[in-house]
Amino acid sequence: MGVYLKDISFIDDLKHTFRVNYIGGSNSPAFARRYLAGNNPDNGRSAVLDNISGPNAYGLGMDPLYLTTRDSAFEIGLANEYQVYENFQIYFEGSYLATFIDKNERQK
């Protein structure tokens, strides 16, 4: 779910777009607990991990990107457009993403 304000302008030739998004997880916590619990050949995780390395490799992307129904994320972003010349524009965009992960569910 998200909201944005587009083409806000306080100075000539400079426009801003401000956005706020809430992202709710939709995956099963029980599946995530089983899948992320260990390198179990029955769940296919070892085959997925063959191409992923590092301490945070979990098979379904890098943890905590696998959002369950108990996880969520919140994003704030700002995009800027500056019209320098008729056919020349400069864009700058920045965002902050905060994740809220249910740590207790992952440790069971």
C-alpha positions in Angstrom: 0.0 0.0 0.0 1.5 3.4 -0.9 0.9 7.1 -1.3 2.8 9.6 -3.4 2.7 13.3 -4.1 3.9 14.0 -7.7 5.3 17.1 -9.3 5.6 19.3 -6.1 7.5 22.4 -7.0 8.8 25.3 -4.9 11.4 26.6 -7.3 11.1 27.0 -11.1 12.3 24.0 -13.1 12.7 21.8 -10.0 10.0 19.1 -9.3 9.8 16.6 -6.5 7.9 13.3 -6.0 7.5 12.1 -2.5 6.3 8.6 -1.7 5.6 6.4 1.3 5.0 2.7 1.0 4.0 -0.1 3.4 4.9 -3.6 2.3 3.3 -6.5 4.2 4.7 -10.0 3.8 2.4 -12.7 2.3 4.4 -15.9 2.7 3.7 -18.7 5.2 5.7 -18.4 8.5 5.6 -22.2 8.9 7.1 -22.7 5.4 9.8 -20.1 6.2 10.6 -21.8 9.5 11.0 -25.2 7.8 12.9 -23.9 4.8 15.3 -21.7 6.7 15.9 -24.1 9.5 18.8 -26.0 8.0 20.5 -27.4 5.0 18.0 -30.2 4.6 18.3 -32.1 1.3 14.5 -32.9 1.5 13.6 -29.3 1.1 15.9 -28.6 -1.9 17.8 -25.9 0.0 21.2 -27.4 -0.6 20.8 -27.2 -4.4 19.8 -23.5 -4.1 22.7 -22.7 -1.9 25.3 -24.1 -4.3 25.4 -20.7 -6.1 25.0 -18.5 -3.0 27.8 -18.0 -0.4 28.2 -15.9 2.7 26.9 -16.0 6.3 23.5 -14.8 5.3 22.7 -17.2 2.5 19.3 -18.7 3.0 18.3 -19.9 -0.4 15.3 -17.7 -1.1 17.4 -14.6 -1.5 19.3 -13.0 1.2 17.6 -12.9 4.6 15.4 -11.0 5.5 14.0 -10.5 2.1 11.6 -13.4 2.4 8.7 -11.7 4.1 6.2 -13.8 5.9 2.8 -12.6 7.2 4.5 -11.6 10.4 7.1 -9.4 8.6 6.7 -6.0 7.0 8.7 -3.1 5.5 8.3 0.6 5.3 9.7 2.8 2.6 10.1 6.6 2.3 11.4 8.0 -1.0 12.1 11.3 -2.8 12.6 11.7 -6.5 13.8 15.1 -7.9 13.9 16.4 -11.4 15.7 19.5 -12.4 15.2 21.0 -15.9 18.6 22.5 -16.7 17.9 23.2 -20.4 15.1 22.4 -22.8 16.5 19.0 -23.7 18.6 18.3 -20.6 17.2 17.2 -17.2 19.0 15.9 -14.1 17.3 13.3 -11.9 18.2 12.4 -8.3 16.3 9.8 -6.3 16.8 8.5 -2.8 14.9 6.0 -0.6 15.1 4.6 2.9 13.7 1.1 3.5 13.1 -0.2 7.0 12.3 -3.9 7.5 10.4 -5.2 10.5 11.3 -8.9 10.7 9.8 -11.3 13.3 13.1 -12.6 14.8 11.3 -15.1 17.1 9.7 -17.0 14.2 13.1 -17.5 12.5 14.8 -18.9 15.6 12.2 -21.6 16.4 
